[in-house]
Amino acid sequence: MRAVIIRTFGDPSGMEVTDLPVPTPGAGCVLVRTEAVGVGGVDVVIRRGGIAEAARDSGMIPGSEAAGVITATGPDVDPAWVGRRVWAFTGTSGAYAEYVIARADEIVDLPSDLTSVQAVTLGSAFPVAHFALERARLAEGESVLVRGAAGSIGLAGVELAARAGAGVIAVTTSSSERGERLRAFGAAHVLDRSGAGDADAPAKFDVILDVVGGPDLPRFIERLSPNGRLIAVGVVGGFPPADFGTALLAGFRRSITFGTLSLDTVPRAELARVRTEVFDDAVRGTLSPVVHDTLPLSDAAEAHRLMDAGDVFGRIVLVP
């Protein structure tokens, strides 16, 4: 099979296409022939070498989500799964390939009216936004800022916050054109990446959903209202400064909260339930899979260059 590997961590040029044996599913696992592979922010962080455990594994196949048809099952998995089209989670690696291995408890049946390309724009991004807003205890009428809103998680956050009845939704993004597109998803105010640029936007927010991290994180901690909550779900802008806790302590009298959310801590049954609901909502047209572009699997490095440049609205999908 063809697969993309990271030969050297750092620039996208360190990625290459190679031929590897088709893997065999072990106990509790299935083999999926991929029809679509999602390119996520965590893939970019790993490729840059930002996650130390992953960066030790030269030759790793990046990617965490794919959709396609099950072609084989492990010895203890019901063979009736063979032939079914599913969304699959592969962990922090393994998805940029023509065949992937996934645990049987981390696959979800796809509705016939949902394409595999649409599925990989939804299967990770919407659960991240859903559980992050749940952790933030977002209440109807509260104000929300989504930082890094043009990516797939950010878009999901805007759409879900609007559906939950947020009173005011503001977003940060890199261009006015993207800002106008975000308004169609529920954004009332559009800020630049530094948090400026809209004089009518609130100065403080009840909830901040942060996909970016990076050196400006303390500036956004300062924009929490009394009892405000910031939930970090990504670090596509790099890790925050080591002393960012100073901004938290400076807001001590406002009783602000900083938290993180990883789907690794969410029970698999809950994840499967939410993913099924998301897929069904997309078929009904109440949630939107936003595809920036579909590229051949062999163009994975180009997909990462676009991600690095911040030129993506929604999700890039690789097609084997």
C-alpha positions, 0 to 999 in steps of 0.5 A, a space after each residue: 500500500 502507499 503511505 505517507 511517512 515523516 522521515 524527518 520532523 520539522 518542515 513539510 519537506 520531511 514527509 514522503 510517500 512510500 510503499 509499505 505492507 498492508 497491515 493485519 488487524 490484531 485482537 480487537 481491531 479492524 482493517 479499513 481501506 481508506 476513502 478519505 483521510 482528515 488533515 488535523 492540527 495535531 498532525 501539524 504539531 506532530 510533524 513539526 516535532 512539537 510532541 516529544 514522544 511522537 518525534 522519536 519515531 522517524 518513519 511514522 505515518 501521521 494522521 488520526 482519522 480516516 473513513 472507508 470500508 472495512 476489509 478484514 477484522 481481528 480474530 475476536 471481532 465480528 466478521 459481519 463488520 466486513 464491507 461496512 463503511 465507517 469513520 475510524 480513529 487511528 490514534 496519533 498516527 497511522 491514517 495517511 495510508 491506503 489501509 489503516 488499523 483501528 480499534 473496533 470500539 473506535 469506529 462508527 458506522 456512517 450514514 449512507 447519505 454522508 460521504 467519507 470526505 464529509 465524515 473526516 471533517 466532522 468525526 474529530 472536530 465536532 466532538 472536540 468542540 462539543 466536549 470543550 463547550 460542555 467542560 466550559 459549562 456554556 450557558 444560554 446567553 453567555 458570550 463566547 470567543 473562539 480563537 482560531 475559528 477558521 479551522 475545523 475545530 474552530 468552525 465546529 465551536 462557532 456552530 455549536 455555540 450558536 446552536 446552544 444559544 450563546 448570546 454573543 459569539 466572537 472569533 479570531 481569524 487571519 483575514 476579513 474574507 474569512 471573517 465574513 464567512 464565519 458570520 454565516 456560521 453564527 459569529 457576530 464579531 470578527 477579531 484579528 489574531 491578536 484579538 483586536 480589530 472590532 471596536 464593537 466586540 465585548 472586552 471580556 468573554 464568559 467562555 473562550 475556546 482556544 485552538 491556538 495556544 502560542 505566545 499570545 495566550 496570556 493576552 486572551 486569559 486577560 479577556 475572561 469575564 469574572 467567573 470566565 472559563 478558557 478551554 484549550 484544545 490545541 496548540 497550532 500556534 505553538 506552546 504558550 510561554 512558560 510563565 502564562 500562569 502569571 496571567 491566571 494569577 493576575 486574574 485571581 479576583 475574577 475567579 477565572 478558570 483555565 482548562 484543557 480538553 483531550 478526547 483521550 479522556 472521554 469514554 469511548 461510548 460517549 464519543 461514539 454517541 456524539 459522533 453518531 449524533 454529529 453524522 446524523 445532524 450533518 445528513 439533516 443539514 443542521 451541522 456543516 462539514 466544511 471542506 477546504 480542499 481535497 488533495 491526493 494522498 501523495 500531496 500530504 506535504 502540500 496540505 501541511 504547507 497550507 496548514 503552516 501558512 494559515 490558508 485553510 478554512 475548514 479541513 483539508 482531506 486527503 484522498 488515496 
